[in-house]
Amino acid sequence: MNQETKIIDENIQGQALMRETKNPEGKKLFLESYGCQMNFADSEIVASILIDKGYTTTQNYKEADVIFVNTCAIRDNAENRVRQRLQDYKKIKKDKPEALIGVLGCMAERLKSQFLEQEKLVDIVVGPDAYRDLPNLIEQAEGGQKAINVILSKEETYADIAPVRLDKNGVSAFVSIMRGCDNMCSFCVVPFTRGRERSRDPESIVRECKEAFEAGYREVTLLGQNVDSYLYSGGGLKKEILTPEQKAASTNFAQLMEMVALVNPDLRVRFSTSHPKDMTDEVLEVMAKYENICNNIHLPVQSGSSKVLNRMNRGYTREWYLERIAAIRRIIPGCGISTDIITGFCGETEEDHQETISLMKEVGYDYAYMFSYSERPKTLAERKYKDDVSEEVKNRRLAEVVALQRDSSAVKAKEGVGKVHKVLIEGFSKKSEEMLMGRNSQNMVVVFPKGNHKKGDYVNVMVDRCTTSTLIGEVVG
């Protein structure tokens, strides 16, 4: 899959967690995740809870006793793909009627009993804040009951649960630092499926990062719907009621990131996702201070038009966003910047679209996740605005955005030629086991001959050529 395809489709790809855990006596668990990195991190929490109850994971859903699909509700496309997968899984009940099928995550919370009663696709429905209840829900389903728990929590962060790392490469780990979202962007369903924002105890985050490093991981990605608004005060106090003195004594995202960077200089630190209205110079200065904090920021813009941004309830203008880009360029020269873009949002005119095009040209993104607008139930946009841009126009504008980003990505790749890049090796290249691949600090893929190097090593690569999305070279030094 090339970069141009990936930037459109990544948020709707399903992936079965790859590593098996061994317990011959345990019931078999199959997990498949869709959507954002947070869902993949949540699946590792689910695996931890059930492995603690004696389950073992499997890569083969046909031999599983319990099948869970961790779902994404961000676009209609994603939901349709999940439904199709559930139809496929339901077929195994003909030969194995005792097998249980469950839906986890955002789509589970949004559709609730519809899965159980109307469509009869699943036996268990579990929202993002109810994973501790899974053993009880499985027991209910085994007894012939339809099991559901989609209650949202104002406190749950799963801070005390050590995730079972089921990822494919064993080098990069996801670490959730907060849950939920308070932003209420008019197009977004996340506040309704994941609840209010709450931050996790920083000591538990640092401990998890240390444990990951000691287990051989060399990169952590700190996850949150809006990491820049991370603020832990202790005592369960909500940040909106903190006094100035209590806020000063709290841990903010810049401070947390520094704590994680100090775990070990060989532990790379990434984070996702930032919000333009909340990203501070303090965060950028911490990034510039530590070599092991990667020079890469995902800063979703969504639209280049201030009028559209206002309808999206994003909390910033075009001018504010460009000022944040200027600050990144000033404080972290050479920082990789990526973004999200939605075409055809309610009321978007051709002039608004051209403002997005001009902003993309001005910023010059390394890569982007690009979508045409998909109306989601319950959102402010569904209630307040008419979805009045035709599918034809949405898709034409999306094609223009994709073509422009393809050119921008190619320019960024060419800028990496003739330079030495520090690369963390993640494994073999997709095209050849004679080549290894990894990423540089800016999150660009670098490919080189394997030599005597191995996964988890750092190497310096002199890049002598590139494709539109990949750097290619030789290890030096």
C-alpha positions as CSV (number, residue, x, y, z in Angstrom):
1,M,0.0,0.0,0.0
2,N,1.6,3.3,-1.0
3,Q,1.5,6.4,1.0
4,E,-1.1,8.1,-1.1
5,T,-3.5,5.2,-0.5
6,K,-2.7,4.9,3.1
7,I,-3.4,8.5,3.9
8,I,-7.0,8.0,2.7
9,D,-7.8,4.6,4.1
10,E,-5.8,4.1,7.3
11,N,-8.7,4.9,9.7
12,I,-10.9,2.2,8.3
13,Q,-8.4,-0.7,8.1
14,G,-9.0,-3.7,10.3
15,Q,-6.1,-5.6,11.8
16,A,-6.0,-8.7,13.8
17,L,-3.6,-8.4,16.7
18,M,-0.7,-10.6,15.7
19,R,1.2,-12.1,18.6
20,E,-0.2,-15.3,20.2
21,T,0.0,-15.9,23.9
22,K,0.4,-19.5,25.0
23,N,-1.9,-21.2,27.5
24,P,-3.0,-24.6,26.1
25,E,-5.7,-25.0,28.7
26,G,-7.2,-21.6,28.2
27,K,-10.1,-20.6,26.0
28,K,-9.0,-18.9,22.8
29,L,-9.5,-15.2,22.2
30,F,-9.4,-13.6,18.7
31,L,-9.2,-9.7,18.6
32,E,-9.5,-7.5,15.6
33,S,-9.2,-3.7,15.8
34,Y,-10.4,-1.0,13.5
35,G,-9.7,2.8,13.5
36,C,-7.4,4.9,15.5
37,Q,-4.3,4.0,17.5
38,M,-6.4,4.3,20.7
39,N,-8.5,1.3,19.6
40,F,-5.4,-0.8,19.2
41,A,-4.1,0.3,22.6
42,D,-7.6,-0.6,24.1
43,S,-7.4,-4.0,22.5
44,E,-4.2,-4.6,24.5
45,I,-6.1,-3.7,27.7
46,V,-8.8,-6.1,26.7
47,A,-6.2,-8.9,26.1
48,S,-4.6,-8.2,29.5
49,I,-8.0,-8.5,31.3
50,L,-8.9,-11.7,29.7
51,I,-5.5,-13.4,29.7
52,D,-5.5,-12.7,33.5
53,K,-8.7,-14.8,33.5
54,G,-6.9,-17.7,31.7
55,Y,-7.6,-16.9,28.0
56,T,-5.0,-17.3,25.3
57,T,-4.9,-15.3,22.1
58,T,-5.0,-16.8,18.6
59,Q,-4.5,-15.5,15.1
60,N,-7.2,-17.9,13.7
61,Y,-10.7,-16.8,14.4
62,K,-12.1,-20.1,13.3
63,E,-10.6,-21.8,16.4
64,A,-11.6,-19.0,18.8
65,D,-14.0,-19.4,21.6
66,V,-14.5,-15.6,21.8
67,I,-14.2,-13.2,18.9
68,F,-14.1,-9.5,19.6
69,V,-14.1,-6.7,17.0
70,N,-12.9,-3.3,18.4
71,T,-14.7,-0.8,16.3
72,C,-14.5,2.7,14.9
73,A,-17.5,5.0,14.4
74,I,-15.7,7.9,12.9
75,R,-17.1,7.3,9.3
76,D,-19.9,5.4,7.8
77,N,-17.4,3.4,5.7
78,A,-15.8,2.0,8.8
79,E,-19.1,0.9,10.3
80,N,-20.1,-0.9,7.0
81,R,-16.8,-2.8,7.0
82,V,-17.3,-3.9,10.6
83,R,-20.8,-5.2,9.8
84,Q,-19.4,-7.2,7.0
85,R,-16.8,-8.7,9.2
86,L,-19.4,-9.6,11.8
87,Q,-21.4,-11.4,9.1
88,D,-18.3,-13.4,8.3
89,Y,-17.7,-14.3,11.9
90,K,-21.3,-15.3,12.5
91,K,-20.9,-18.1,10.0
92,I,-18.6,-20.1,12.3
93,K,-21.6,-20.6,14.7
94,K,-22.9,-23.3,12.3
95,D,-20.0,-25.5,13.2
96,K,-19.3,-24.0,16.6
97,P,-22.5,-22.7,18.1
98,E,-21.0,-22.1,21.5
99,A,-18.6,-19.5,20.1
100,L,-19.3,-16.0,21.3
101,I,-19.0,-12.8,19.1
102,G,-18.7,-9.4,20.6
103,V,-18.3,-5.8,19.6
104,L,-16.1,-3.4,21.5
105,G,-15.4,0.3,21.4
106,C,-17.0,3.3,19.8
107,M,-19.4,1.6,17.4
108,A,-20.6,-0.6,20.3
109,E,-21.4,2.4,22.4
110,R,-23.1,4.2,19.5
111,L,-25.4,1.3,18.3
112,K,-25.8,-0.4,21.7
113,S,-28.7,-2.9,21.6
114,Q,-29.3,-2.6,17.8
115,F,-26.5,-5.1,17.3
116,L,-28.0,-7.6,19.8
117,E,-31.8,-7.3,19.1
118,Q,-32.4,-5.9,15.6
119,E,-29.4,-7.3,13.6
120,K,-28.7,-10.3,15.9
121,L,-25.0,-10.2,14.8
122,V,-23.4,-10.5,18.2
123,D,-23.7,-11.9,21.7
124,I,-21.8,-9.2,23.6
125,V,-21.7,-5.4,23.3
126,V,-19.1,-3.5,25.4
127,G,-18.3,0.2,25.4
128,P,-14.8,1.7,25.8
129,D,-15.2,2.3,29.5
130,A,-16.6,-1.1,30.4
131,Y,-13.7,-3.5,29.6
132,R,-13.3,-4.5,33.3
133,D,-16.8,-6.0,33.1
134,L,-15.8,-8.4,30.2
135,P,-15.4,-11.6,32.3
136,N,-18.9,-11.1,33.8
137,L,-20.4,-10.3,30.4
138,I,-18.8,-13.4,28.8
139,E,-20.3,-15.5,31.6
140,Q,-23.8,-13.9,31.0
141,A,-23.5,-14.7,27.2
142,E,-22.4,-18.3,27.9
143,G,-25.5,-18.6,30.0
144,G,-27.6,-17.7,26.9
145,Q,-28.2,-14.0,27.9
146,K,-27.5,-11.0,25.7
147,A,-24.7,-9.2,27.4
148,I,-24.3,-5.4,27.2
149,N,-22.4,-2.7,29.1
150,V,-21.9,0.7,27.4
151,I,-21.9,2.9,30.4
152,L,-19.5,5.8,30.0
153,S,-17.3,6.7,33.0
154,K,-15.9,10.1,34.2
155,E,-13.0,8.4,35.9
156,E,-11.9,5.2,34.1
157,T,-8.4,5.3,32.6
158,Y,-7.3,1.7,33.1
159,A,-4.1,3.1,34.7
160,D,-3.5,0.0,36.8
161,I,-3.8,-2.5,34.0
162,A,-0.5,-3.5,32.3
163,P,-1.4,-4.0,28.6
164,V,-0.4,-7.2,26.9
165,R,1.7,-6.2,23.9
166,L,0.2,-7.9,20.9
167,D,1.7,-5.7,18.2
168,K,3.4,-7.1,15.2
169,N,6.9,-5.6,15.4
170,G,7.8,-5.6,19.1
171,V,9.6,-2.3,18.7
172,S,6.8,0.4,19.0
173,A,4.3,0.5,21.8
174,F,1.2,2.6,22.3
175,V,0.6,4.2,25.7
176,S,-2.7,5.8,26.5
177,I,-2.3,9.0,28.6
178,M,-5.9,10.1,28.7
179,R,-9.4,9.1,27.5
180,G,-12.4,10.9,26.1
181,C,-12.7,14.3,24.6
182,D,-14.2,17.7,25.6
183,N,-13.8,19.5,22.3
184,M,-17.2,18.9,20.7
185,C,-16.2,19.4,17.1
186,S,-19.4,19.5,15.2
187,F,-18.5,16.7,12.8
188,C,-17.1,14.3,15.4
189,V,-18.9,11.5,17.3
190,V,-16.0,10.7,19.7
191,P,-17.3,12.7,22.7
192,F,-20.5,10.7,22.5
193,T,-18.7,7.3,22.2
194,R,-15.8,7.9,24.5
195,G,-17.2,10.3,27.0
196,R,-15.6,13.3,28.8
197,E,-11.9,13.9,28.9
198,R,-9.9,12.6,31.9
199,S,-6.1,12.3,32.3
200,R,-4.2,9.4,33.6
201,D,-1.8,9.5,36.6
202,P,1.7,10.4,35.2
203,E,3.5,8.0,37.4
204,S,1.6,5.0,35.9
205,I,2.4,6.3,32.4
206,V,6.1,6.6,33.1
207,R,6.0,3.1,34.7
208,E,4.4,1.6,31.7
209,C,7.0,3.3,29.4
210,K,9.8,1.9,31.6
211,E,8.3,-1.6,31.4
212,A,8.0,-1.3,27.7
213,F,11.7,-0.3,27.3
214,E,12.8,-3.1,29.6
215,A,10.8,-5.6,27.5
216,G,12.7,-4.5,24.4
217,Y,10.5,-1.8,23.0
218,R,12.4,1.2,21.7
219,E,9.6,3.6,20.9
220,V,6.4,4.7,22.6
221,T,3.6,6.7,21.2
222,L,1.6,8.7,23.9
223,L,-2.0,8.6,22.9
224,G,-5.0,10.8,23.5
225,Q,-7.8,12.4,21.6
226,N,-6.2,15.7,22.4
227,V,-2.8,15.2,24.1
228,D,-2.1,18.9,24.5
229,S,-5.0,19.2,26.9
230,Y,-3.5,16.5,29.2
231,L,-3.6,17.8,32.8
232,Y,-3.3,15.6,35.9
233,S,-4.1,17.3,39.2
234,G,-4.5,14.2,41.5
235,G,-7.4,13.6,43.7
236,G,-9.8,13.3,40.8
237,L,-10.3,17.0,40.5
238,K,-11.6,18.2,37.1
239,K,-9.3,20.7,35.4
240,E,-12.2,23.2,34.7
241,I,-12.6,23.7,38.5
242,L,-8.9,23.9,39.4
243,T,-7.6,27.1,40.9
244,P,-4.6,28.8,39.3
245,E,-2.5,27.4,42.2
246,Q,-3.8,23.9,41.7
247,K,-3.1,24.1,37.9
248,A,0.5,25.2,38.6
249,A,1.0,22.2,40.8
250,S,-0.5,19.8,38.2
251,T,1.3,17.9,35.5
252,N,0.7,19.2,32.0
253,F,1.6,17.5,28.7
254,A,5.0,19.2,28.3
255,Q,6.0,18.0,31.7
256,L,4.7,14.5,31.1
257,M,6.6,14.3,27.8
258,E,9.8,15.3,29.5
259,M,9.3,12.7,32.2
260,V,8.9,10.0,29.6
261,A,11.9,11.3,27.6
262,L,14.0,10.8,30.7
263,V,13.1,7.1,31.0
264,N,16.1,6.3,28.7
265,P,17.8,8.3,25.9
266,D,17.3,5.2,23.7
267,L,13.5,5.3,24.1
268,R,12.0,7.3,21.3
269,V,8.9,9.3,22.2
270,R,6.1,10.1,19.8
271,F,2.6,11.4,20.5
272,S,-0.8,11.7,18.8
273,T,-3.0,13.7,18.4
274,S,-2.4,17.4,19.0
275,H,-5.1,20.1,18.7
276,P,-4.1,23.5,17.2
277,K,-6.0,25.5,19.8
278,D,-4.1,23.8,22.7
279,M,-0.5,23.3,21.4
280,T,1.8,25.5,23.5
281,D,5.3,26.7,22.9
282,E,6.2,24.9,26.1
283,V,5.5,21.6,24.3
284,L,7.6,22.6,21.3
285,E,10.5,23.7,23.6
286,V,10.5,20.3,25.4
287,M,10.6,18.6,22.0
288,A,13.5,20.7,20.9
289,K,15.3,19.9,24.2
290,Y,15.4,16.1,23.9
291,E,16.9,14.3,21.0
292,N,14.8,11.2,21.7
293,I,11.5,13.1,21.3
294,C,10.7,12.7,17.6
295,N,10.5,15.8,15.4
296,N,7.1,14.9,14.1
297,I,3.8,16.6,14.9
298,H,0.3,15.5,13.6
299,L,-1.6,18.8,13.7
300,P,-5.1,18.3,12.2
301,V,-6.3,21.4,10.3
302,Q,-9.5,19.9,8.8
303,S,-10.1,23.0,6.6
304,G,-8.2,26.1,5.5
305,S,-11.3,28.3,5.7
306,S,-12.0,30.1,9.0
307,K,-15.7,30.1,8.2
308,V,-15.7,26.3,7.8
309,L,-13.6,26.0,10.9
310,N,-16.2,28.0,12.8
311,R,-19.0,25.7,11.7
312,M,-16.8,22.7,12.6
313,N,-16.5,24.3,16.1
314,R,-12.7,23.8,16.0
315,G,-11.9,26.7,18.3
316,Y,-9.3,28.4,16.1
317,T,-9.0,30.3,12.8
318,R,-6.8,29.9,9.8
319,E,-4.5,32.6,11.1
320,W,-4.2,30.9,14.5
321,Y,-3.3,27.6,12.8
322,L,-0.7,29.2,10.6
323,E,0.9,30.9,13.6
324,R,1.2,27.5,15.3
325,I,2.9,26.2,12.2
326,A,5.3,29.1,12.2
327,A,6.1,28.4,15.9
328,I,6.9,24.7,15.1
329,R,9.2,25.8,12.2
330,R,10.9,28.4,14.5
331,I,11.4,26.2,17.5
332,I,12.0,22.8,15.8
333,P,13.6,23.4,12.4
334,G,13.0,20.4,10.1
335,C,10.1,19.1,12.1
336,G,7.8,16.8,10.1
337,I,4.2,18.0,10.1
338,S,1.2,15.9,9.1
339,T,-2.5,16.7,9.2
340,D,-6.2,15.7,8.7
341,I,-8.3,17.3,6.0
342,I,-12.1,17.0,5.4
343,T,-13.5,18.0,2.1
344,G,-17.2,18.9,1.5
345,F,-18.2,19.8,5.0
346,C,-21.6,21.4,5.4
347,G,-21.8,24.7,3.6
348,E,-18.3,24.5,2.2
349,T,-18.1,26.7,-0.9
350,E,-15.6,26.5,-3.8
351,E,-13.9,29.6,-2.2
352,D,-13.6,27.7,1.1
353,H,-12.1,24.7,-0.7
354,Q,-9.5,26.9,-2.4
355,E,-8.5,28.3,1.0
356,T,-7.8,24.7,2.0
357,I,-5.7,24.2,-1.1
358,S,-3.8,27.4,-0.5
359,L,-3.1,26.5,3.2
360,M,-1.8,23.1,2.1
361,K,0.6,24.8,-0.3
362,E,1.8,27.2,2.3
363,V,2.4,24.6,5.0
364,G,3.8,21.8,2.8
365,Y,2.7,18.8,4.8
366,D,4.8,15.6,4.9
367,Y,1.7,13.5,4.7
368,A,-2.0,13.8,5.5
369,Y,-5.1,11.7,6.3
370,M,-7.8,13.0,3.9
371,F,-11.5,12.3,3.7
372,S,-14.7,13.5,2.3
373,Y,-17.3,14.5,4.9
374,S,-19.4,11.7,6.3
375,E,-22.3,12.8,8.5
376,R,-22.4,11.0,11.8
377,P,-25.5,10.5,14.0
378,K,-25.8,12.6,17.2
379,T,-23.2,15.2,16.2
380,L,-23.9,18.9,16.3
381,A,-23.4,19.0,12.5
382,E,-26.2,16.5,12.0
383,R,-28.6,18.5,14.2
384,K,-27.6,22.0,13.1
385,Y,-26.4,21.9,9.5
386,K,-27.5,20.5,6.2
387,D,-25.2,18.1,4.5
388,D,-25.5,20.2,1.3
389,V,-22.4,19.4,-0.7
390,S,-23.0,16.7,-3.3
391,E,-21.0,13.5,-3.3
392,E,-19.7,14.3,-6.7
393,V,-18.3,17.7,-5.5
394,K,-17.0,16.2,-2.3
395,N,-15.1,13.5,-4.2
396,R,-13.8,16.0,-6.8
397,R,-12.4,18.2,-4.0
398,L,-11.0,15.2,-2.3
399,A,-9.2,14.2,-5.5
400,E,-7.7,17.7,-5.8
401,V,-6.5,17.5,-2.1
402,V,-5.0,14.1,-2.6
403,A,-3.2,15.1,-5.8
404,L,-1.7,18.1,-4.1
405,Q,-0.6,16.1,-1.1
406,R,1.0,13.5,-3.3
407,D,3.2,16.2,-4.8
408,S,4.0,17.7,-1.4
409,S,5.0,14.2,0.0
410,A,7.3,13.7,-3.0
411,V,8.9,17.1,-2.3
412,K,9.5,16.2,1.3
413,A,11.0,12.8,0.3
414,K,13.4,14.5,-2.1
415,E,14.5,16.9,0.7
416,G,15.7,13.8,2.6
417,V,18.1,12.7,-0.2
418,G,21.8,13.3,0.4
419,K,21.3,13.4,4.2
420,V,22.1,11.0,7.0
421,H,19.0,9.9,9.0
422,K,19.0,8.1,12.4
423,V,16.6,5.2,11.9
424,L,15.0,2.8,14.4
425,I,14.7,-0.6,12.7
426,E,11.2,-2.0,12.8
427,G,11.7,-5.1,10.6
428,F,12.0,-6.3,7.0
429,S,10.9,-4.2,4.0
430,K,7.6,-5.2,2.5
431,K,9.3,-5.9,-0.8
432,S,12.4,-7.9,0.2
433,E,13.8,-9.7,3.2
434,E,17.2,-8.6,2.1
435,M,16.2,-5.0,3.0
436,L,15.2,-3.6,6.4
437,M,12.9,-0.7,7.1
438,G,12.5,1.8,9.9
439,R,11.5,5.4,10.4
440,N,13.4,8.6,11.0
441,S,12.5,11.2,13.6
442,Q,10.1,12.8,11.1
443,N,8.2,9.5,10.8
444,M,9.3,8.9,7.2
445,V,10.0,5.3,6.1
446,V,13.6,4.5,5.4
447,V,14.7,1.3,3.6
448,F,18.3,-0.1,3.4
449,P,20.2,-3.4,3.0
450,K,19.9,-5.6,6.2
451,G,23.6,-6.4,6.7
452,N,24.1,-7.6,10.3
453,H,21.5,-5.2,11.7
454,K,18.4,-6.3,13.5
455,K,15.0,-5.1,14.6
456,G,15.2,-2.6,17.5
457,D,18.7,-1.3,16.5
458,Y,19.4,2.3,15.7
459,V,21.4,2.9,12.6
460,N,22.5,6.0,10.6
461,V,21.5,5.7,6.9
462,M,22.8,7.9,4.1
463,V,19.9,8.3,1.8
464,D,20.8,8.4,-1.9
465,R,17.4,8.1,-3.6
466,C,13.7,8.0,-2.8
467,T,10.2,7.2,-4.0
468,T,7.3,9.5,-3.4
469,S,7.0,8.2,0.2
470,T,10.1,6.2,1.1
471,L,13.8,7.1,1.5
472,I,16.4,4.5,0.3
473,G,20.0,4.3,1.3
474,E,23.0,2.6,3.0
475,V,24.0,2.3,6.6
476,V,27.0,4.5,7.4
477,G,29.2,4.9,10.5
